[in-house]
Amino acid sequence: MAGATRRRIAVVAAVLQQPDGRFLLAQRPQGKAYAGYWEFPGGKVEPDETPAQALKRELHEELGIEVTAAHPWLTREYDYEHADVRLDFFRVRGWRGEPQGREQQAFAWQRIEAIDVAPLLPANGPILAALALPETYAITGFAVDTPQARVNAAVDSALARGVRLIQVRGRGWPAERFARHAADIVARGHAGGAKVLINGDADLAQRCGADGVHLTAAQLRAMPARPVLPLVAASCHDAVEMALAAQLGADFAVLGPVLPTPTHPGAELLGWSRFAALVAGCRMPVFALGGLDESSRGAALAAGAHGLAMIRGVWQETR
């Protein structure tokens, strides 16, 4: 049986991304297993290499490029007929040279919304789903007495600045008022091309046509099964909650707090080193949260985050 006795092979895979979001897929050459299938370029990790070292070597050997900026991202395990593999994916944002097929393999730059090569290796399905997630997760924090006109203006401004993933949160809001508030943001978000999740209320998410629900840590610990919604996210603070989110099949998690934040002055902080340790080897995208703004993006990516989850760092002043 696959995976029962075979040693799992360590493999690295590179998501080379252009500034406009295009990413590179390569076609497996004749003579290799799954010849003709398309995949993210990469290869086996040698016994004396770290995954980062293997990534640089493989991309130089396969594509003739020198990697200058690569960040750890996701880990997947997959059992093929010919081998059981552990794939460490890196997002590569900087390199020297122009990619060329040194092994006579074809390659193609692709957009996530318009992939036009096939067939794809089966292990890459979840990676493509993760690539479709924006790298900024905007969490609302409007006071209950904020006029809806100001809320709408702030949402429109965020959409105009490129926000495409929103969580609607309303702690302490009366239920009916929050339902109207959420429905308004869902409608505006969808009109602007954004996905919208509702914090803590899967039923409301379904009623107002949201794309998903964001579970609190308490809900995550008590949730028997994944809510029936296209997107499910979860708030996590430690390794136990991260494991529960993965077990539930969450599409992504938010992990924090990373840095001090005025709203939670006594909270235990993770810091970037602890954050990196918790997300290492994770199979789902994880957003960093807590005291962050746009200047934190580089540190977050280097620590293995998918991107930034922010409240004050996203929304313009509404008072």
N, C-alpha and C positions, 0 to 999 in steps of 0.2 A: 504494500500500500504506500502511496506517495507520502513522504514525510515521516514514515514510521522508523526507518533505519538509515536513511541517507543523511549525510552531513549537509547542513544548510550552507550554501555558498554565499559569501559576502560580496555584494555588488554595489557599485556606485552608479548613479544616474544624474545627468545634468539637465536642468531646465534653463537653457540659455535664453535670455530674454532681452529683446531690444527695448529702448526707451518707450516705444509706442505699444508695448505689450506683446508683440509677436514673439513666438518661441519656436525653437528648432526641433524637428523630428527627423530621425534618420531611418533608412530602410535597411533591414538586416540583409547582408549579402548572401549570395549563393554559397552553399557548403556549410552554412551554420544552421542550427535548429531554428525553426520558424523563419526560414529564408523568405524574404519578401514582405514580412510584417514590419510595421513602423513602430518606433520606440524612441524614447529619450536616449541620446548618446551616453555611453559610459562603458563599464566593464568590470571585471573581477578585481577584488582587492588582493594584492599579493601578501604573503605571510609577514613580510617586513615593513608593510605600509600602514599608515592611517588612512581612513576613508578620504580625507582631504588631499593627501598625497596621491592616492590612487586616481582621484578625480582629475588632478592636474596632468598626471602622466597619460591617462586614457584620452583626454581631450587633445593633448598634443599628438599622440600617436594616431588617433582617428581623424581629427579635423585640422591638425596643424596649427592650433591656436595656443597661446599662453594665457592661462587664467590669471586675472589680477584681482577679481572680487567675486567670492563665492560664499554663500551662507548655508548652513545646514537647515533642512526644512522638514521633510516627512520621511517616515520609515514604513515600508510595507513588506510583508512576507507573502510569498506566492509559491505554490507547488505546481511546477510544470511536469509534463511527462518525462522530460529529460533531466530535470534538476529541481531541487528545492532552493529558493533564493531568498536572501534578505537584501532588500533594496534600500539604500540610503540615498535619498534625493537631496540635491543641492540646487539652490537657485543661483545661477551665475549671471551677474549683471555687468561684469567687466572682463575684457580679454583683449589681447593684442593679436593682430592678424585677421585674415578673412577665412572663415571655415571652408574647407575643401575636403572632398571624400578621398582620403588617403588609402582607404581599403576598397576603393571603387564603388562605395555605397552611395546611393542617392540620398539627398536630404532636402528638406523643404521648410521654409518659414511659414508658420500657421497662426491663425487667430482663433481664440477659443470659441467664438461664436460662428466660425465658418471653417471647420476642419475639412479639408478636401482630399486627404489621403486615407487609404484603407488597404488591408485591415490593420488594426492596431493591436499590439500585444495586450492580452487581457489584464495584466497587472496594472496597466496605466489608466484604467477607467477612473478609479478614485482620485488619481493625481489630476486628471483633467477637470473633475468636479471641483477640486480644491483651487485649481487655477482660475476657475470662474468666480471665486470669491474676491471681492475688492479687498484692498489692503488697509482700508480705514473703516472702522465700525463706529458709527456715530450714535451715541446714547443720549436720549433726550433727558433733560433735567429741569424742565420748566416748572415754575411754581404754579399751584392750582389757580391762583388769581391772575395769572398772566393772560391778557386779552388774546383771544384766538387769532386776531389779526396780526399780532406780533409773533405768535407762534408760526403762523403761515409764512410771514415774511422771513423768519429765520430758517425755516425749512426750504423755502425757495432759494434763499441765498446759499445754503449748503449744497443744494442740488446743482446750482449754477457753478459752484466751485469743484464739482466732480464727485461729491458724496453719492455712493450708490448702495450703501448698506446701512440701515437705520434700525435701532432698537427703541421702541416707544415704552418709556417707563413712567409710572405715575404713583409713586409711593405716597400714601396718605390721601389720594384723590377719592372723592365719592365715586361709586361704581358707574353711575349713569354719566357723570361728567367725563370720566376717563374714557368710557366707551365712545362718546362723541369725539373727544380729543383724538383717540387712536384712529377712528374711522377717517377723520379729516387728514391725518398725516399719511395714512395708507393711501388714500386717494391722490394726494399731492405727490407722494413718493413714487407711486406707479406711473403717474403722468410724466414724471421726470426720469423714468428708467431705473428706479431704485427698488431693491428688495427691502421689505419692512417686516420686522419681527415684533411681537408683543411680549413684554416682560411678564412672566408668571401666570399667564391666563391663556391656555390653549383653546378653550371654548370661545373666548372673545376673539382670538386670532382667526378662528374659523368663521365667526359671524361677520367680521368686518373685512373679510377677504384678504387678510395679511398672508405673507409668504411663510410664516412660521412662528414659533414660540421660543422665547429665551427663558430657560428654567433657572430659578434661583438655586443656590447650593442646597438649601433645605429640601426643595422639591426634587432635586437630583438624587439625594440620599433616600428619598421615599418612593421614587418613581418605579413602578413594576415593569413598564414597557415603554418603548418610544412612542410619543404622541403621533397621531396620524396626520402629519403635516409635511409639506415639502422640505422645510428647513427646521432643524432643531439645534439650538445652541444651549450652552450651560455655563454658569459661573462656577469657577473652581478656585480653591485657595491652597490645596495641598495634593500630595500624591494619591491619596485615597479618592478624592473627588475627581481627579484626572482619570483614574482607572474606571470609576463609575461612568463618567461621560463616554469613554471609549466603549465600555461594555454596553451602554444603552444604544450606541450607534449614532451619537451626536455628530452633526455635520462639522461643527467647530466648537471650541471652548474659548472662554475668556479667563485668563489667569492673572491674579494680582492680590493685593496691591504690590506693585514693584517699587515705587518711590513714594515719599510722603505726599499726602493730600490733605488740604485744609478741612475737608468734610469728615475725615476719619483720622484725627490726630493720634489716637492711641493704637491704631491697627498695627499688627505685626507685619513688617515689610519683608518682601522676598529679596529685593535687590536683583541685579542682573545675573549674578553667578548662580543663585538658587533658582531663578527662573529658568536659566539655561539647563540646569540639571534636571528640572522637572519635565521639560519639553523634549529632552534628548530621547530619541527613539520613538517619539509619539507618531501615531498613524493618522491623526486628524490635525487640521490647522488650529493654531492657538494664537489668539490675540493677547498682547500685553496690555494691562490696565493699571492705572493708579499713578497720578501725578505726572502724566505724560503729555507732551505736545509734539508738534512736528519736528522739533529739534531732537526728539528721542528716537526717531525712526531708525537711524543707523545702528544705534545700540540694540534696539529691539530685533532687527533683522540678524545682526551678528550673533545674538543669543538664541536664534532659532524660531523667533516669532513669525507668524504669517503677516502680522501688521499691528496696528495700534487701535485699541478701543478707547475712545475719549468722550468726555462730556464737555468740560470747559474748553478743551483744546480744539473743539470743532465749531461749537455754536457761537454765533455772534451775540453781542450784548442785547438782551431783550428787556431789560428793566427800564 
